[in-house]
């Protein structure tokens, strides 16, 4: 998945598996928790989704915004041209989303978004690059920032091994999933990276199925879903 590649049956299958993993194993639930905090009726928000993959998170947040009566414009960014092509095809009914094939290290202008999301991708980077990206997420947002990822534990590794033997057995998915959980940051490591990036007064907690998230909330966006 990290290497440039054309659209293929294998890539389509792998991205379909990743969407299923996101939907049924915690990522969508995590994102919805924060959308309930941050998006309200009549809001008009500009949102950035970094490392968007095949776009399931942008589609999820657009559906949420429609349901609550908010208006959103989403820029979704990924460096893989083939993945962006697939995301655009899957998002034909979502004019609120604009896809960009670009480098997430340089895309966007400072403080130009109300919400910045960066999901399940930080573990693909070195610690130095991760700190740089966390600093960039903060700089791009004039409102809230959410960075979510896997949390490296023995339980996570055992769970991924089981899933990729019994359900998600496609070779690319199996290899990517096992490599991802092995490279993921521990809870303490992600805390340290956020502080190294200059984050202050940020939230950090574990979520179901070996997920963790760090986030920044600012001003009027500091809401509690109750």
C-alpha positions in Angstrom: 0.0 0.0 0.0 2.9 2.4 0.6 4.3 1.9 -2.9 2.9 3.6 -6.0 0.8 1.2 -8.0 -1.9 1.1 -10.6 -5.5 0.4 -10.0 -5.8 -3.4 -9.8 -8.1 -6.1 -8.5 -5.7 -6.7 -5.6 -5.7 -3.0 -4.6 -9.5 -2.8 -4.9 -9.8 -5.8 -2.7 -7.4 -4.5 -0.1 -9.1 -1.1 0.1 -12.5 -2.8 0.5 -11.0 -4.8 3.3 -9.6 -1.7 5.0 -13.0 0.0 4.8 -14.6 -3.0 6.4 -12.0 -3.0 9.2 -12.6 0.7 9.7 -16.3 0.2 9.9 -16.5 -2.8 12.1 -13.4 -2.5 14.3 -13.6 0.9 15.8 -12.4 3.6 13.5 -15.8 4.8 12.4 -17.1 4.7 16.0 -14.1 6.8 17.1 -14.6 9.4 14.4 -18.4 9.7 15.1 -17.6 10.4 18.8 -15.7 13.5 17.8 -18.2 14.5 15.0 -20.9 14.6 17.7 -18.7 17.0 19.7 -17.7 19.2 16.8 -20.5 19.4 14.2 -23.9 21.0 14.9 -27.0 22.1 13.0 -26.3 25.1 10.7 -22.6 24.9 11.1 -20.6 25.7 7.9 -17.2 24.1 8.2 -14.2 23.5 6.1 -12.6 20.2 6.9 -9.3 18.5 5.8 -8.8 14.7 5.8 -5.1 13.7 5.4 -4.0 10.3 4.1 -7.6 9.7 3.1 -7.2 6.3 1.4 -10.4 5.4 -0.5 -12.4 8.1 1.3 -14.5 6.3 3.8 -13.9 8.9 6.5 -14.8 11.9 4.3 -18.0 10.1 3.2 -18.8 9.3 6.9 -18.5 12.9 8.0 -20.5 14.2 5.0 -23.3 11.8 5.9 -23.1 12.9 9.5 -23.2 16.6 8.5 -26.2 16.0 6.3 -28.0 14.2 9.1 -27.6 17.0 11.6 -28.2 19.8 9.1 -24.7 21.2 8.8 -22.8 22.2 5.7 -19.3 21.0 5.1 -16.6 21.2 2.5 -14.0 18.5 2.7 -10.6 18.4 1.1 -9.3 14.8 1.1 -5.6 14.2 0.4 -3.6 11.1 -0.4 -0.3 10.7 -2.3 -1.5 7.6 -4.2 -3.0 8.5 -7.6 -4.7 5.1 -7.9 -6.2 5.3 -4.5 -7.5 8.8 -5.2 -9.1 7.5 -8.4 -10.9 4.8 -6.5 -12.0 7.3 -3.8 -13.5 9.6 -6.4 -15.4 6.7 -8.0 -16.8 5.7 -4.6 -17.8 9.3 -3.8 -19.8 10.2 -6.9 -22.8 11.1 -4.7 -20.7 13.4 -2.4 -20.1 16.8 -4.1 -19.0 18.1 -0.7 -15.7 16.2 -1.1 -12.8 17.3 -3.2 -10.0 14.8 -3.6 -6.4 15.9 -4.1 -3.4 13.7 -5.1 -0.7 15.5 -3.1 2.0 15.3 -0.4 0.4 15.7 3.0 3.7 17.3 4.2 3.0 20.4 2.1 -0.7 20.5 1.2 -2.8 23.3 2.5 -2.5 26.8 4.0 -2.0 27.7 7.7 -5.2 28.0 9.7 -7.4 27.4 6.7 -9.6 24.6 8.2 -12.1 24.3 11.0 -11.3 20.6 11.5 -8.2 18.6 10.5 -8.4 14.8 10.6 -5.5 12.4 10.2 -6.6 8.7 10.6 -4.7 5.5 10.8 -1.6 6.7 9.0 0.8 8.1 11.5 2.4 4.7 12.0 3.6 4.8 8.4 6.1 7.5 9.2 9.3 7.7 11.2 9.2 9.5 14.6 10.8 12.6 13.1 8.3 12.7 10.3 5.4 12.0 12.7 6.4 15.0 14.9 6.5 17.1 11.7 3.1 16.0 10.6 1.5 16.5 14.1 3.0 20.0 14.0 1.6 20.6 10.5 -1.9 19.3 11.5 -1.9 21.9 14.3 -0.8 24.6 12.0 -3.4 23.9 9.3 -6.4 24.1 11.7 -8.0 27.2 13.2 -10.3 24.9 15.1 -10.0 21.3 16.0 -7.5 18.5 15.2 -8.0 14.8 15.5 -5.2 12.3 15.0 -6.3 8.7 15.5 -4.2 5.5 15.0 -3.6 2.0 16.1 -2.1 1.5 19.6 0.7 -1.1 19.7 0.0 -3.8 22.3 0.3 -7.5 22.5 -3.5 -7.7 22.3 -3.5 -5.7 19.1 -1.0 -8.0 17.5 -2.8 -11.1 18.5 -6.1 -9.7 17.2 -4.7 -8.7 13.9 -3.1 -12.2 13.5 -6.4 -13.8 14.2 -8.4 -11.6 11.8 -5.9 -12.0 9.0 -6.0 -15.8 9.3 -9.8 -16.2 9.6 -11.5 -13.3 7.8 -9.2 -10.9 6.0 -6.9 -13.4 4.3 -6.0 -11.5 1.1 -2.2 -11.3 0.9 -1.9 -7.5 0.7 -4.4 -6.9 3.5 -2.6 -9.5 5.7 0.8 -8.1 5.1 -0.3 -4.4 5.6 -2.3 -5.1 8.7 0.4 -7.0 10.4 3.1 -4.5 9.5 0.8 -1.6 10.6 0.2 -3.0 14.1 3.9 -3.8 14.5 4.9 -0.2 13.5 2.2 1.5 15.5 3.1 3.8 18.4 2.4 2.8 21.9 0.1 5.0 24.0 3.2 6.5 25.8 5.0 7.0 22.5 2.2 8.9 20.9 1.9 11.1 24.0 5.6 11.9 23.7 5.4 12.7 20.0 2.5 15.1 20.5 4.5 17.0 23.2 7.6 17.1 20.9 5.4 18.6 18.2 4.5 21.4 20.6 0.9 20.3 21.3 -0.5 21.7 24.6 -3.7 21.0 26.5 -4.5 18.1 24.2 -6.7 15.1 24.8 -5.4 11.5 24.6 -7.3 8.3 25.2 -7.7 4.7 24.1 -10.7 3.5 22.1 -12.0 0.0 21.3 -10.1 -2.5 19.3 -6.6 -1.2 19.8 -7.3 2.4 18.7 -6.0 5.6 20.3 -6.6 9.2 19.5 -5.0 12.6 20.4 -6.9 15.8 19.7 -7.0 19.6 20.1 -10.1 21.6 20.7 -10.2 25.4 20.5 -12.7 28.0 21.6 -16.3 27.6 20.4 -15.5 24.1 19.1 -15.0 22.8 22.6 -18.2 20.9 22.9 -19.4 17.8 24.9 -21.8 15.5 23.2 -23.5 14.7 26.5 
